[in-house]
């Protein structure tokens, strides 16, 4: 079956512009996560959606970052007024309801802020 | 706060040898510990999960141990192959609540 998909795969933007990154989780997965991975680094948690509950936004680095999940499926991560330090790979993952927390990752979106 | 430490230096081994990667953590033990593989330009892929009350878990050539006294997990790949070359990440769930905290990963290079 189809895995987690993310779009675009690459995004180059100018400092100060807004960007939207999209994640399509695996159908039926109730939990969705966004992470950020800088070059050669581990994954930094950003935000977590579980079903219809309020999202856990504790990892968002600033109020320029926001995310929503519509209809319990597709999610969009928005970064406003991008800065050069926002350059990273943004990864999305989803988890089925019965999983022991195994996360299924998408290929990521590489964001470059010039 | 909880910290996870993985050796940031690459591990270089010869094909056929056993690779051993280490994941250390601080404070109290997690409910679950997972290992993922990540290839360049791709998202991590789940390999193994081990629970707090388990000492060891195996899957084909992979073995994971979990020592809550040492606050350490070891990840072994036996009979390593060049195709095993990748970055390996450990991830901890301290509250059994679907929230994972990832280590920085260790890059493994298996030379033919």
Interface residues (C-beta under 8 A of the other chain):
Chain A: X4 X31 X33 X35 X41 X42 X43 X45 X48 X50 X56 X91 X93 X95 X100 X101 X102 X103 X104 X105 X106 X107 X108
Chain B: X6 X32 X34 X41 X42 X43 X44 X45 X46 X49 X89 X91 X93 X96 X98 X99 X100 X101 X102 X103 X104 X105
